[in-house]
Amino acid sequence: MTPIQWTYLTFAIVIVLALIFDLGLFSKKNQKTTIKTALLQSIFWVGLSVLFFGYMWYEDGAETALSFMSAYLMEKSLSIDNIFVFILLFNFFKIKEENYSRVLLIGILMALVFRAVFISVGVVLIQRFDWILYIFGVFLIYTGIKMFVANPDDEFKPEENVVYRFMNKYMRVTTEDPKGRFVIRKHNKAYLTTLSLVVVMLAVTDIIFAVDSIPAVFAISQQPVVVYTSNIFAVLGLRSLFFLLRGAVDKFEYLPQGIAIILVFIGLKMLAAYFIHIPVYVSLIMIVLCLGGSILYSLYHQQKESPVEK
């Protein structure tokens, strides 16, 4: 077997064992997830990603490993936007806290399937039409500029979502208390509950975010092993990140600007690839500096404003 094949096999074994461990030890049905549990889960998934980074360095070389870590950090930072939308969805549909974990798990697993399809299509397109990378570059620059100047007051509105309106119009949906169920029977007919609505909307929301994030990962590396593994590690850690950050998402006010700068940088790097080669470690340094800087500035800004609010 080649080193890449060994990496795929190791990754598959690690993910299966990790899911069994995570679901068996940390996740219990109809139980609220505490901050302590969320912290343990986050440490578990981040630690696993770092260990896999070390394995890739040993098995596939420094460049592949650094590409993985850069793509992983990129996906992880973009997922914070997902968390904000998830919070709005749970509040809008009045989902009970004890159901959060199961709904998130099913929605995220659905999103992983769709992402795998997206990535596979992207790999085939890039192999056949390498010029598509320049389109990705322009798209990332456009997305980054749009994100940088976006109005923070323009929040996601679930009631205006296309999926929500479609399911309400063409499917049998009930707003009755689901009591932890995804489907209930009334008058000898099956009805989808609000839990089912939220699961589908979580998956679709992640797909929409993937339209931005997957081209960004391809801009960092076109190696399928890097794109697949970084996406899966980042998305599987999303559930624990939600419980850890749901009360603090608003504190990262300037994080979108930091992410926007990264997207513009990666887009420019992709467009300049024909003329100049920028080492992957430069991308990693840029990602770390922008994320760290935007988070620290957000916390500083919050601290500076707090006396005035008091």
C-alpha positions in Angstrom: 0.0 0.0 0.0 1.1 3.6 -0.7 1.5 6.1 2.1 -1.7 7.9 1.0 -3.6 4.6 1.1 -2.3 4.0 4.6 -3.4 7.5 5.5 -6.9 6.9 4.2 -7.1 3.5 6.1 -5.8 5.0 9.3 -8.2 7.9 9.0 -11.2 5.6 8.5 -10.3 3.5 11.5 -9.7 6.6 13.7 -13.0 8.2 12.7 -15.1 5.0 13.3 -13.5 4.4 16.7 -13.8 8.1 17.6 -17.5 8.2 16.8 -18.2 5.0 18.8 -16.2 6.5 21.7 -17.9 10.0 21.4 -21.4 8.7 21.1 -21.0 6.0 23.7 -19.2 8.0 26.4 -20.2 11.6 25.9 -23.7 11.4 24.3 -26.7 10.2 26.2 -30.2 10.4 24.8 -32.5 13.2 26.2 -29.7 14.6 28.4 -28.5 18.2 28.4 -24.8 18.7 27.4 -22.9 20.6 30.0 -20.0 23.0 29.4 -17.7 20.5 31.0 -18.8 17.7 28.6 -18.6 20.1 25.6 -15.1 21.1 26.7 -14.0 17.4 26.9 -15.6 16.7 23.5 -13.8 19.7 22.0 -10.5 18.7 23.5 -11.0 15.1 22.2 -11.7 16.2 18.6 -9.1 18.9 18.4 -6.5 16.5 20.1 -7.4 13.8 17.6 -6.9 16.3 14.7 -3.5 17.3 16.0 -2.5 13.6 16.4 -3.6 12.9 12.8 -1.6 16.0 11.7 1.5 14.4 13.3 0.7 11.1 11.6 0.4 12.8 8.2 3.7 14.5 8.8 5.4 11.2 9.4 3.6 9.2 6.7 3.0 11.8 3.9 5.5 14.5 4.5 5.6 18.1 6.0 3.8 19.8 3.1 0.8 17.5 3.1 0.6 17.8 6.9 0.8 21.6 6.9 -1.8 21.7 4.1 -4.1 19.5 6.3 -3.7 21.8 9.4 -4.2 25.0 7.3 -7.4 23.5 5.8 -8.6 22.3 9.1 -8.2 25.7 10.8 -9.9 27.3 7.8 -12.9 25.0 8.1 -13.0 25.3 11.9 -13.1 29.1 11.8 -15.9 29.1 9.1 -17.9 26.7 11.2 -18.5 29.4 13.9 -20.8 31.1 11.4 -22.7 27.8 11.3 -23.1 27.9 15.1 -24.7 31.3 15.0 -27.3 30.0 12.6 -27.8 26.8 14.6 -28.6 28.9 17.7 -31.2 30.9 15.7 -32.8 27.7 14.4 -33.1 26.1 17.9 -34.6 29.3 19.4 -37.0 29.9 16.5 -38.4 26.3 16.6 -38.3 26.3 20.5 -36.3 23.0 20.5 -35.8 21.7 24.1 -32.2 21.7 25.2 -32.2 17.9 25.9 -32.8 17.3 22.2 -30.0 19.6 20.9 -27.3 16.9 20.9 -29.3 14.3 18.8 -30.6 16.9 16.3 -27.1 18.3 15.8 -25.6 14.8 15.4 -28.1 13.7 12.7 -27.9 17.1 10.9 -24.0 17.0 10.9 -23.9 13.4 9.7 -26.2 14.3 6.8 -24.0 17.3 6.0 -21.0 15.0 5.9 -22.6 12.9 3.1 -23.4 16.0 1.1 -19.9 17.4 1.6 -18.3 14.2 0.4 -20.4 14.5 -2.8 -19.3 18.1 -3.2 -15.7 17.3 -2.7 -15.8 14.4 -5.1 -17.3 16.6 -7.8 -14.7 19.3 -7.1 -11.8 16.8 -7.4 -13.1 15.5 -10.8 -13.7 19.1 -12.1 -10.2 20.2 -11.1 -8.6 17.1 -12.6 -10.3 17.7 -15.9 -10.5 21.5 -16.0 -7.6 23.0 -14.0 -8.6 26.5 -15.0 -11.6 26.2 -12.6 -9.2 27.0 -9.8 -9.0 30.6 -11.1 -12.8 30.8 -10.8 -12.6 29.5 -7.3 -10.0 32.3 -6.6 -12.2 35.0 -7.9 -15.2 33.6 -6.0 -13.2 33.5 -2.7 -12.1 37.2 -3.2 -15.7 38.2 -3.8 -16.9 36.2 -0.8 -14.2 37.7 1.4 -15.0 41.3 0.4 -18.7 40.6 0.9 -18.1 39.1 4.3 -15.8 42.0 5.4 -18.4 44.7 4.6 -21.5 42.7 5.6 -24.0 44.4 8.0 -24.1 42.4 11.2 -27.8 43.4 11.7 -28.8 41.3 8.6 -29.3 38.1 10.5 -30.5 34.7 9.2 -34.4 34.5 9.3 -35.6 30.8 9.5 -39.2 31.7 8.5 -37.9 33.1 5.2 -35.8 30.0 4.4 -36.6 28.2 1.2 -36.3 24.7 2.8 -38.7 25.8 5.6 -41.2 27.1 3.2 -40.9 24.1 0.9 -41.4 21.5 3.7 -44.3 23.4 5.1 -46.0 23.6 1.7 -45.4 20.1 0.3 -45.0 17.9 3.4 -47.1 17.1 6.4 -45.5 19.0 9.2 -46.8 19.5 12.7 -45.8 22.1 15.4 -47.1 19.8 18.1 -44.6 19.1 20.9 -42.4 16.3 19.4 -41.4 14.8 22.8 -38.1 13.8 21.3 -39.6 12.2 18.2 -38.9 13.1 14.6 -42.1 11.6 13.2 -45.5 11.3 14.9 -48.8 9.8 13.7 -52.0 11.7 13.7 -55.3 10.5 12.2 -53.4 7.4 10.8 -51.0 9.7 8.9 -47.3 10.4 9.5 -46.3 14.0 10.3 -42.8 15.4 10.5 -42.1 17.2 13.7 -40.1 20.4 14.2 -37.1 18.2 15.1 -37.1 16.8 11.5 -37.5 20.4 10.1 -34.4 21.5 12.1 -32.3 18.5 11.1 -33.0 19.1 7.4 -32.3 22.9 7.8 -29.1 22.2 9.7 -27.8 20.0 6.8 -28.9 22.5 4.1 -27.3 25.4 6.1 -24.0 23.5 6.2 -24.2 22.8 2.5 -24.6 26.6 1.8 -21.5 27.3 4.0 -19.7 24.5 2.2 -20.0 26.5 -1.0 -17.6 29.0 0.5 -15.4 26.6 2.6 -14.7 23.8 0.1 -13.2 26.1 -2.6 -11.1 27.7 0.2 -9.7 24.2 1.1 -9.0 23.5 -2.6 -7.1 26.7 -2.7 -4.9 25.5 0.0 -4.4 22.0 -1.4 -5.8 19.9 -4.3 -4.9 16.6 -2.7 -8.2 14.7 -2.1 -6.8 13.2 1.2 -6.2 16.7 2.6 -9.6 18.0 1.5 -11.6 15.0 2.8 -9.8 14.6 6.1 -9.8 18.3 7.1 -13.5 18.7 6.3 -14.5 15.6 8.2 -12.5 16.5 11.3 -13.8 20.1 11.3 -17.4 19.1 10.9 -17.4 16.2 13.4 -16.1 18.7 16.0 -18.9 21.1 15.2 -21.3 19.7 17.7 -19.0 20.0 20.7 -18.0 23.5 19.5 -21.7 24.5 19.5 -22.2 23.6 23.1 -18.9 25.2 24.1 -19.5 28.6 22.3 -23.3 29.0 22.1 -23.2 31.5 25.0 -20.1 33.3 23.7 -20.6 33.6 19.9 -21.5 37.3 20.1 -18.2 38.0 21.8 -16.3 37.3 18.6 -17.6 40.4 16.9 -14.6 40.9 14.5 -14.0 37.2 13.7 -15.9 37.5 10.3 -13.5 40.2 9.3 -10.5 38.0 10.2 -12.0 35.1 8.1 -12.8 37.6 5.3 -9.1 38.6 5.1 -8.1 34.9 5.0 -10.5 34.2 2.1 -9.2 37.2 0.1 -5.6 36.1 0.7 -6.3 32.5 -0.3 -8.1 33.7 -3.4 -5.2 36.0 -4.4 -2.8 33.1 -3.8 -4.8 30.9 -6.1 -4.8 33.6 -8.9 -1.1 34.2 -8.5 -0.2 30.5 -8.5 0.7 30.6 -12.2 3.3 33.3 -11.6 4.6 32.6 -8.1 4.6 29.7 -5.7 3.6 30.7 -2.1 4.7 27.9 0.4 1.9 26.3 2.3 3.4 27.4 5.7 2.8 31.0 4.7 -0.9 30.2 4.4 -0.9 28.5 7.8 0.9 31.5 9.4 -1.6 33.9 7.7 -4.6 31.9 9.0 -3.3 31.7 12.5 -2.5 35.4 12.6 -5.8 36.5 11.2 -7.9 34.2 13.4 -5.9 34.9 16.6 -5.8 38.7 15.9 -9.6 39.0 15.2 -10.4 37.0 18.3 -8.1 39.0 20.5 -9.4 42.3 19.1 -13.0 41.2 19.6 -12.3 40.4 23.3 -10.4 43.7 23.7 -13.3 45.6 22.1 -15.8 43.8 24.4 -13.7 44.6 27.5 -13.4 48.2 26.4 -17.1 48.7 25.9 -18.3 46.8 29.1 -17.7 49.7 31.6 -19.8 52.0 29.3 -22.6 49.5 29.2 -22.5 49.2 33.0 
